[in-house]
Amino acid sequence: MRSTDSRPLALTVHQPWATLIVAGLKPFEWRTWEAPAWAQGRRVVIHASRLDPKAHVLDRLIAQIDCDLGTRGGEGLVVEPALRLLRD
């Protein structure tokens, strides 16, 4: 794919992170790999993976965010609205 290609790039993200990103409540997404040079600086679409989180996974995530607030600031989340969305 050339850098002038206008087709959108898609990034697959598990739920609930995809919803939080689209809602503007998770402004950062980190990956262990670096984007190829031709993809850097391009807009991407968020593809929510088909895997929906189980209730116990959401409960653990909410508890982790609550515990981490004092040390890490909620991993790049807009914390209070994100917690409300996760709890709903």
C-alpha positions as CSV (number, residue, x, y, z in Angstrom):
1,M,0.0,0.0,0.0
2,R,1.4,3.4,-0.9
3,S,1.4,6.4,1.4
4,T,-1.0,8.2,-0.9
5,D,-3.5,5.4,-0.6
6,S,-6.8,6.8,0.6
7,R,-8.2,3.5,2.0
8,P,-8.7,3.7,5.7
9,L,-6.5,1.7,8.1
10,A,-8.3,-0.3,10.7
11,L,-7.1,-1.1,14.2
12,T,-8.8,-4.0,16.0
13,V,-9.4,-3.4,19.6
14,H,-11.1,-5.6,22.2
15,Q,-14.2,-4.3,24.1
16,P,-14.6,-2.3,26.2
17,W,-11.5,-0.4,25.0
18,A,-13.0,0.1,21.5
19,T,-16.0,1.8,23.0
20,L,-13.9,4.0,25.3
21,I,-11.7,5.1,22.4
22,V,-14.6,6.0,20.2
23,A,-16.3,7.8,23.1
24,G,-13.2,9.9,23.5
25,L,-12.6,8.5,27.0
26,K,-9.4,6.6,26.1
27,P,-7.3,9.0,24.1
28,F,-4.2,6.8,23.9
29,E,-3.7,3.2,22.6
30,W,-0.4,1.6,23.0
31,R,0.9,-1.3,21.0
32,T,4.1,-3.3,21.3
33,W,4.9,-2.9,17.6
34,E,5.7,0.2,15.8
35,A,3.5,1.2,12.9
36,P,5.1,0.9,9.5
37,A,6.4,4.2,8.1
38,W,3.7,4.3,5.4
39,A,1.0,4.1,8.1
40,Q,2.3,6.7,10.4
41,G,0.4,9.9,10.6
42,R,-2.7,8.5,8.8
43,R,-6.2,8.3,10.2
44,V,-7.5,5.0,11.4
45,V,-10.8,3.4,12.1
46,I,-11.5,1.5,15.2
47,H,-12.7,-2.1,14.7
48,A,-14.3,-3.5,17.8
49,S,-13.5,-7.2,18.0
50,R,-16.3,-9.6,18.2
51,L,-15.3,-10.7,21.7
52,D,-17.4,-9.0,24.3
53,P,-16.0,-8.9,27.8
54,K,-17.5,-11.1,30.5
55,A,-19.0,-9.4,33.5
56,H,-16.2,-10.7,35.8
57,V,-13.6,-9.2,33.5
58,L,-15.4,-5.8,33.5
59,D,-15.6,-5.9,37.3
60,R,-11.9,-6.7,37.6
61,L,-11.1,-3.8,35.1
62,I,-13.2,-1.4,37.1
63,A,-11.5,-2.4,40.3
64,Q,-8.1,-2.1,38.7
65,I,-8.8,1.4,37.5
66,D,-10.1,2.4,40.9
67,C,-6.9,1.1,42.5
68,D,-4.5,2.6,40.0
69,L,-5.9,6.1,40.1
70,G,-3.4,7.2,42.7
71,T,-0.4,5.7,41.0
72,R,-0.9,5.7,37.3
73,G,-3.9,7.9,36.6
74,G,-6.1,5.2,35.1
75,E,-3.9,4.2,32.1
76,G,-4.6,7.2,29.9
77,L,-8.4,7.2,30.5
78,V,-10.7,10.1,31.2
79,V,-11.4,8.2,34.3
80,E,-14.7,9.3,35.8
81,P,-16.7,9.2,32.6
82,A,-15.0,5.9,31.6
83,L,-15.9,4.3,34.9
84,R,-19.5,5.4,34.5
85,L,-19.6,3.9,31.0
86,L,-18.0,0.6,32.1
87,R,-20.4,0.4,35.1
88,D,-23.4,0.9,32.9
